[in-house]
Amino acid sequence: MPDITHQRCHNHMQREAVARCPACGRFFCRECITEHEDKVLCAACLRRLVVPFGKTSDRFRGVFRLGHFLLGILILYVLFYYFAQVLLALPSDFHEGTLWQTGWWTGS
């Protein structure tokens, strides 16, 4: 087995290796290696571990977006409906502008 002190990074040949990926067995520098679940892995091996979980959630992403859109439309509809009900409950004098004329509170 080769000694790590004489190894170079698989991605950057000018840099010396600091770790060996246990999944693929290649040597990497500090920038090319990361820790995941208490293991030191290279980016390619980490991608192989993580991507299958991401693809299952991508399947329903469009359905969730459509659901959020429809829920937003429903909330806006309900808000505007009740706002219109409040406006309709106001007296007709308010809508005609006579409510704001001088002396409206005395009825003259």
C-alpha positions in Angstrom: 0.0 0.0 0.0 1.5 3.4 -1.0 2.3 5.9 1.8 0.1 9.0 1.9 3.2 11.3 2.3 4.2 10.6 -1.3 0.7 10.8 -2.9 -0.8 13.7 -4.8 -4.4 14.8 -5.1 -6.4 13.0 -7.7 -8.0 16.3 -9.0 -5.0 18.6 -8.4 -1.7 17.0 -9.2 0.4 19.9 -7.9 -1.1 19.5 -4.3 -0.2 16.8 -1.9 -2.8 14.4 -0.6 -4.1 14.6 3.0 -6.7 11.8 3.0 -7.8 8.8 1.1 -11.4 8.2 0.2 -12.5 4.9 1.7 -15.2 4.3 -1.0 -13.1 4.7 -4.1 -9.5 4.4 -2.7 -8.2 7.6 -4.3 -6.1 10.3 -2.6 -7.3 13.8 -2.3 -6.2 17.3 -1.0 -8.1 19.2 1.7 -10.3 21.0 -0.8 -11.5 17.9 -2.5 -12.4 15.9 0.5 -15.4 16.3 2.9 -16.8 14.7 6.0 -20.2 12.9 5.9 -21.6 10.8 8.7 -18.2 10.6 10.4 -16.5 9.4 7.1 -14.1 11.3 4.9 -15.4 11.1 1.3 -14.6 12.6 -2.0 -17.2 14.7 -3.8 -18.0 12.0 -6.4 -18.6 9.3 -3.7 -20.7 11.7 -1.7 -22.8 12.5 -4.7 -23.5 8.8 -5.3 -24.7 8.5 -1.7 -26.9 11.6 -1.6 -28.4 11.8 -5.1 -30.8 8.8 -4.8 -32.6 10.6 -1.9 -32.9 13.8 -3.9 -34.4 12.1 -6.9 -37.3 10.6 -5.0 -38.3 14.1 -3.7 -38.0 15.6 -7.3 -40.7 13.3 -8.5 -43.4 15.2 -6.5 -41.9 18.7 -6.7 -44.3 19.8 -9.5 -47.3 18.5 -7.6 -46.2 20.3 -4.5 -45.7 23.5 -6.4 -49.1 23.2 -8.0 -50.7 22.6 -4.6 -49.0 25.6 -3.1 -50.2 27.7 -6.1 -53.8 26.5 -5.7 -53.7 27.1 -1.9 -52.5 30.6 -2.5 -55.3 31.3 -4.9 -57.8 29.9 -2.4 -56.5 32.1 0.4 -56.6 35.2 -1.8 -60.2 34.4 -2.9 -61.3 34.0 0.7 -59.6 37.2 1.8 -61.1 39.2 -1.1 -64.5 37.6 -0.5 -64.6 38.7 3.1 -63.2 42.1 2.3 -66.1 42.6 -0.2 -68.6 41.4 2.5 -67.3 44.1 4.8 -67.6 46.8 2.1 -71.2 45.6 1.3 -72.1 45.8 5.0 -71.3 49.6 5.1 -74.3 51.9 4.7 -75.1 53.3 1.3 -74.4 56.8 2.6 -70.8 55.8 3.0 -70.6 54.7 -0.7 -72.4 57.9 -2.0 -70.0 60.2 -0.1 -72.8 61.9 1.8 -71.6 60.4 5.0 -68.5 62.7 4.9 -70.3 65.9 4.3 -70.6 68.6 7.0 -73.1 67.8 9.7 -73.6 64.1 8.9 -73.5 63.2 12.5 -76.4 65.4 13.4 -78.6 64.2 10.6 -79.2 67.6 9.0 
